[in-house]
Amino acid sequence: MKYRSIVHGDMVHDIAFDFYGRRLATCSSDQQIKVCDIDEESGNPTESSIIQNAHQAAIWRLSWAHPEFGQLIASCSHDTSVHIWEEQESVTMRDKETRWQKKAQLSDSKCSVRDVKFAPRHLGLKLASASADGFVRIYEATDVFTLNYWPLQDSFQVEKVTGSDRDSDLGLRCLSWNDSPFEPAKLVIGGYSRRAAIWTCETNGTWRMECSLGEHNAAVSDVAWAPNMGRSYHLIATADTSSTFRIHTIKREGGVLSLDSTQELSVQEDGMGRQGSVWRVAWNATGTVLSTSSDDAVDLWRRNFEGDWERVQSMSTQANT
């Protein structure tokens, strides 16, 4: 079966699926966002919308809000801003280049904004951004019907940064929410310091570091908090810009999360001589399968009967020659 490709004019930095996995959005250094519908039978994407000149510089990451709040996408860019986009469902909005309207522009950061994520549904219509200045900023929509006002609810510094503004080689790179409704709001955050850590929101609204996930081999390129699905422990995946990634088991001791164990794996373990960095990690809906995206392949990993994580499938991303 031949699959259709989504073409941008420059490097693609992120692909984000909606809540149901029926739509995807892509962003690129060409400053465009493309939205596609997925055909249920063939799995092929069909381009339905283009947001031209969505930012004034490269767009790093995208995030879909829960569909309860409508069709919303957040984007972040090297131009130091976060934009909120809403799809217009009016029958007059048939042009695929005008269907998405910018509802808000969040410009509190003075440096490149490297990641943005909408919060889980039970926390309301909130989003968190991670910037090259070392700060995480959290915004909340004051009116879910107009979506024009997103005041800065909180900000906290995760990494201390020295250097010029907009320096993308400093500060934070990635974050991921804990989606459990039975715990306070929590984020796992990673950056150029080679460290990843869990931060939690206290009852008084302040954020503090709760658990460190240790120092990595290189800058942390992505983090992903697995859906809990009734487990007595948490799973968090972290990747760095080497060929390795880690899967951390987090348990609760005395009311506080603590690191129980870590398994480090490499995408080169199969002896095929593959090279390149691990750029993205993502869990399936039940938190039982982890996907990793590297320079030349997408791999799927699952825990075996002995409790170790092993590769169960590999798909090359290199064109056949």
C-alpha positions in Angstrom: 0.0 0.0 0.0 1.3 3.4 -0.9 0.8 6.2 1.6 0.4 9.8 0.7 3.0 12.3 2.0 2.5 15.8 3.5 4.8 18.2 1.8 6.2 21.3 3.5 8.7 23.8 2.0 11.2 23.2 4.8 12.0 20.9 7.7 9.0 19.4 9.5 9.5 19.8 13.3 6.3 18.2 14.8 3.3 16.0 14.0 0.4 16.1 16.4 -2.7 13.9 16.4 -6.0 15.0 17.8 -7.8 13.2 20.7 -9.4 10.5 18.5 -6.5 10.0 16.1 -8.6 11.0 13.1 -6.8 14.3 12.3 -3.2 15.4 12.4 -1.4 18.7 12.2 2.1 19.3 11.0 4.4 22.4 11.5 7.6 23.4 9.8 10.4 25.9 9.4 8.3 27.2 6.4 6.1 28.9 9.0 3.0 26.9 7.9 0.7 24.6 9.8 -1.1 21.9 7.8 -4.2 20.0 9.1 -5.1 16.7 7.6 -8.0 14.2 7.9 -7.1 10.5 8.2 -9.0 8.1 6.0 -10.2 5.3 8.2 -9.8 2.6 5.6 -6.5 3.5 3.9 -4.9 5.5 6.7 -3.9 8.2 4.2 -4.0 11.8 5.2 -6.0 14.3 3.2 -5.0 17.9 3.6 -8.0 19.9 4.7 -6.5 23.2 5.9 -3.4 25.3 5.7 -2.5 28.1 8.0 -0.1 30.3 6.0 2.4 32.5 7.9 1.2 31.1 11.2 4.4 32.5 12.9 7.3 34.8 11.9 9.9 32.0 12.4 10.2 28.2 12.6 7.3 26.5 14.3 8.6 23.9 16.8 5.6 22.1 18.4 1.8 21.7 18.2 -0.8 20.6 20.6 -4.6 19.8 20.2 -7.0 20.6 23.0 -9.5 18.1 24.3 -12.5 18.1 21.8 -14.8 19.1 24.7 -13.4 22.6 24.2 -13.8 22.6 20.4 -11.2 22.2 17.6 -8.3 24.1 19.1 -4.6 23.9 18.2 -1.7 25.6 20.1 1.6 26.3 18.3 4.9 27.6 19.5 7.8 29.2 17.6 11.3 30.6 17.6 9.6 34.0 17.2 9.1 33.8 21.1 5.3 33.4 20.9 2.5 30.9 21.4 -0.6 31.1 19.2 -4.1 29.6 19.8 -6.0 28.6 16.7 -9.7 27.7 16.4 -11.4 26.0 13.5 -14.4 27.9 12.1 -17.3 25.5 11.4 -19.4 28.0 9.5 -20.6 26.7 6.2 -19.1 29.8 4.6 -15.6 28.8 5.7 -14.9 26.4 2.9 -11.5 27.8 1.8 -8.9 25.6 3.4 -6.7 28.6 3.9 -9.2 30.5 6.0 -10.8 27.9 8.2 -8.5 28.4 11.2 -8.6 31.7 13.1 -6.0 33.0 15.5 -7.8 33.6 18.8 -4.8 34.6 20.9 -1.1 35.4 20.8 0.9 34.8 24.0 4.1 36.7 24.1 5.5 36.6 27.6 8.7 34.8 26.7 11.6 36.8 25.3 13.3 33.7 24.0 12.3 30.8 21.6 9.3 28.8 22.9 10.3 25.2 22.4 7.2 23.2 23.5 3.5 23.7 24.3 1.0 21.3 25.6 -2.7 21.6 26.5 -3.5 20.3 30.0 -5.6 17.2 30.6 -9.4 17.9 30.4 -10.0 17.6 34.2 -7.7 20.7 34.7 -9.8 22.9 32.4 -8.7 24.8 29.4 -5.1 25.4 30.3 -1.8 25.1 28.5 1.9 25.0 29.5 4.8 26.3 27.5 8.5 25.6 27.8 11.0 28.3 26.7 14.7 28.7 26.0 14.8 31.2 28.9 14.4 28.3 31.3 10.8 29.1 32.3 7.6 27.2 32.2 4.5 29.4 31.7 0.9 28.3 32.3 -2.1 30.0 30.8 -5.8 29.5 31.3 -8.7 30.6 29.1 -11.0 32.9 31.1 -13.9 32.4 28.7 -14.1 29.1 26.9 -16.7 30.6 24.5 -14.7 33.5 23.1 -11.2 32.1 23.7 -9.6 35.6 23.3 -8.2 35.9 26.8 -5.5 33.6 28.1 -4.0 35.4 31.2 -0.7 34.1 32.5 -1.7 32.0 35.5 1.7 31.0 36.7 5.4 30.9 35.7 8.3 29.2 37.3 12.0 28.8 36.5 13.3 25.3 35.9 16.7 26.1 34.5 18.9 29.2 35.0 20.0 30.6 31.7 22.7 33.1 30.7 23.1 34.3 27.2 21.4 36.3 24.5 17.7 36.4 23.9 16.2 33.9 21.5 19.1 31.5 22.0 17.6 28.1 21.1 20.6 26.2 22.5 19.8 27.0 26.1 16.9 26.5 28.5 14.0 24.1 28.2 13.1 21.8 25.3 10.1 19.7 26.2 7.3 19.0 28.8 4.4 16.6 29.3 1.4 16.6 31.7 0.4 13.8 34.0 -3.2 13.0 32.9 -4.3 11.3 36.1 -7.4 13.1 37.6 -6.6 11.7 41.1 -3.4 13.7 41.6 -2.5 17.4 41.7 -1.3 19.0 38.4 2.1 17.6 37.5 4.6 18.1 34.7 7.7 16.3 33.6 10.1 18.8 32.1 13.5 18.5 30.2 16.0 20.7 28.6 19.6 21.5 27.5 21.0 20.9 31.0 20.7 17.1 30.3 18.2 16.8 33.2 14.6 15.9 33.4 12.4 16.3 36.5 8.8 16.1 37.7 7.3 19.3 39.0 4.0 19.4 41.0 1.5 22.2 41.8 1.1 22.6 45.6 -2.3 23.4 47.2 -1.2 27.1 47.5 -0.7 27.2 43.7 3.1 27.3 43.7 5.1 24.8 41.7 8.1 22.8 43.1 10.4 20.1 41.8 9.2 16.8 43.3 11.4 14.1 41.7 14.6 14.2 39.5 15.0 11.7 36.7 18.7 12.0 36.6 21.3 13.4 34.2 21.1 12.2 30.6 23.9 11.6 28.0 23.0 14.8 26.1 20.3 17.5 26.0 16.8 16.1 26.7 14.9 16.2 23.4 11.5 14.9 24.4 9.5 13.6 27.4 6.3 11.7 27.6 4.2 10.8 30.6 2.3 7.5 30.0 -1.5 7.3 30.5 -2.0 5.7 33.9 -4.9 3.3 33.2 -5.1 2.1 36.9 -1.5 1.2 37.5 -0.1 1.7 41.0 3.0 3.4 39.4 3.8 5.9 36.7 5.8 5.4 33.5 7.8 8.3 32.0 9.9 8.1 28.8 12.7 10.6 28.2 14.9 10.9 25.1 18.1 12.8 24.5 20.0 13.9 21.5 22.2 10.9 21.5 20.9 7.5 20.3 19.5 6.6 23.7 16.2 7.0 25.6 15.1 6.0 29.1 11.9 4.5 30.6 11.4 5.5 34.2 9.2 3.8 36.7 7.9 6.2 39.3 6.3 5.1 42.6 4.7 7.0 45.5 6.4 6.8 48.8 5.1 8.7 51.8 2.8 10.8 49.6 5.7 11.9 47.3 6.7 10.5 43.9 10.1 9.0 43.8 12.2 7.3 41.1 12.0 3.5 41.5 13.9 2.3 38.4 15.2 3.3 35.0 15.9 1.3 32.0 18.1 2.9 29.3 17.8 1.6 25.7 19.4 2.5 22.4 17.9 2.5 18.9 21.2 1.0 17.7 20.9 -2.2 19.8 19.9 -4.3 16.9 23.4 -4.3 15.4 22.2 -2.8 12.1 24.6 0.1 12.3 21.9 2.7 12.6 22.9 6.2 13.5 21.2 9.4 14.7 19.4 10.9 17.6 16.1 10.1 19.3 13.9 13.1 18.7 10.5 12.1 19.9 8.9 9.6 22.3 5.1 8.9 22.5 2.8 6.4 24.3 -0.2 4.6 23.0 -3.6 5.2 24.7 -3.1 2.6 27.4 0.6 3.4 28.2 1.7 -0.1 27.2 3.6 0.6 24.0 6.2 3.3 23.5 7.1 4.7 20.1 10.5 6.4 19.4 11.3 8.5 16.4 15.0 8.8 15.4 16.8 10.0 12.3 16.2 6.9 10.3 13.4 4.9 11.9 10.3 4.7 14.0 10.5 1.9 16.6 7.8 0.4 18.9 8.8 -0.9 22.4 6.8 -3.1 24.8 7.6 -4.6 28.2 8.2 -8.4 28.1 7.3 -11.0 30.7 10.6 -10.4 32.5 9.7 -6.8 33.0 12.3 -5.5 30.5 11.4 -3.2 27.5 12.3 -4.6 24.1 11.8 -3.5 20.5 8.8 -5.3 18.9 8.7 -3.4 15.6 10.8 -1.1 13.5 9.9 1.0 10.5 12.5 2.6 8.4 12.0 6.3 7.4 14.7 6.2 4.7 13.5 6.2 1.1 14.3 3.1 -0.9 17.0 3.6 -3.5 
